[in-house]
């Protein structure tokens, strides 16, 4: 049977969108369009330009396996470096001409007559495609709290992912609301130039050492010139991180407790104030929430002009913040490090599937998918970084490459046979039952705070196994799990 051209719409030009586009292009599928609402590629690495922004995964592995970079200035790349890497990679693999910048997708609907997708943009433009790949990511929409008085604050305020670089923090009283991944990088980066720094913490995180260092120029030269050396470096770092996968299991509790002892020792060593030590020590198992990396977080909190407030914000007034214990925090600038709408996958895009079904209505109690990639009732739609594919023990780029491979195999099938592919409900349900049973044997279901689970405790964000296991599970599409319809 002769293959036909299949048109593909890709939403998002971050790591996930580029992984999908490059995978298609490398396998002869060139009829694709990438819709990117921003003005350049990069996703979160374009948007998050706050002071101190950097990766917490070693850069040799936080790269596409086929596009290894030899010029990282540090073991953990900075935001400008990663953003530049993604721009170069898009150019190198011929993806950039396929990207429509400033194009925000607002709706996508499956058309039963054509067996394809109708994609609508914010400007009213409508296009039609055979396949839809959603690569909007988990951490793409900043979440601001809904607090009384936010409009009354007299100073500047902004979310960490929408940093206002026109605001000079020098000599200002700055309140940072949040103590998660962004705050751990921002607070040390701005501490020396502000007059007072107030950190409002809702819950404490485990914070480990960041074994970072500048890359030796000689090493960079060798990586460029010695064949296979960059690949060896990548593989060594990848295997080192992959070896951590077993420690998320509940049976590894003695190891988790050992890590807790070590990190409590780090807290005692770096913070002098006993009350502050107690405030920053988590009361949950190591590993059940994201483990942050910083060598400067605790020493900065211990500085004379920095104060930690272990109470949430109740409301905002003209002068600053009013906390849940009734205390007040005066500020000239408020930085909201309050995270993202991580569990609202694909929002606010209105996604309509077969028979008029609405994806966000079906996901009201929490998102789910088959292998984190396909959803029953939404034919020819593939997710990148979908439900339960968050990477905690290794690098997300590896998982994205495997998801792109899976989608590409399905698209090649469509090119040969036409029609549409829709994962069967029973296959999806069986997979998710196995997944949740596995998650119940991990540290993620021991009662931790954060965004990994829904309000009823269902874990929807993270993958509960090794990256090798995910690669094996997605190696080949089992077309017996799919309904192949629309054939003529």
Secondary structure, 3 states (H helix, E strand, C coil): CCCCCCCEEEECCCHHHHHHHHHHHHCCCCCEEEEECCCCCCCHHHHCCCCCCECCCCCCCCCCCCCCCCCCCECCCEHHHHHHHHHHHHHHCCCHHHEEECCCEEEEEEECCCCEEEEEECCCCEEEECEEEECCCCCCCECCCCCCCHHHCCCEEEEHHHCCCCCCCCCCEEEEECCCHHHHHHHHHHHHHCCEEEEECCCCCCEECCCCCECCHHHHHHHHHCCCHHHHHHHHHHHHHHCCHHHHEHHHHHHHHHHHHHHHHHHHHHCCCHHHHHHHCCCCCCCCCCCEECCCHHHHHCCCCEEEECCCEEEECCCEEEECCCCEEECCEEEECCCECCCCCCCCCEEECHHHCEHHHHCCCCCCCECCCECCCCCCEEECCCCCCECCCCCHHHHHHHHHHHHHHHHHHHHHHCCEEEECHHHHHHHHHHHHHHHCCEHHHCCCCCCCECCCCCECCECCCCHHHHHHHCCCCCHHHEEEECCC
